[in-house]
């Protein structure tokens, strides 16, 4: 049972609650009892669910990671084989990758 009290403009519980997902709250207003049922709901995590914030984070981080790996590989190839053209080549390819994802 929830016992509520006025707290700075809102109603707050007097007791600590574990906040279950499904419960029935009974409110007494002017001597009349009113039951309100809170039911468990389905979470929308499936094929139809799309988190745009997560997608934006992946779109932002993935090309940066790809270009970082490309630069490291280019530097290793330039050092191992003396390919001095790897530095400008990795810069151009990296710029194209970022432009494609922008």
RAURRA-V786412 format. One record per backbone hydrogen bond with DSSP energy under -1.0 kcal/mol. NH is the residue of the N-H (numbers start at 1). CO is the residue of the C=O. If there is no record, write none. Layout:
# RAURRA-V786412
nh	co
NH	CO
NH	CO
This chain:
# RAURRA-V786412
nh	co
5	12
7	10
10	7
12	5
14	3
23	38
25	36
27	34
29	32
32	29
34	27
36	25
38	23
45	43
55	51
56	52
57	53
58	54
59	55
60	56
61	57
62	58
65	61
66	62
67	63
68	64
69	65
70	66
71	67
72	68
73	69
74	70
75	71
76	72
77	73
78	74
79	75
80	76
81	77
82	78
84	82
86	83
89	85
90	86
91	87
92	88
93	89
94	90
95	91
96	92
97	93
98	94
99	95
100	96
101	97
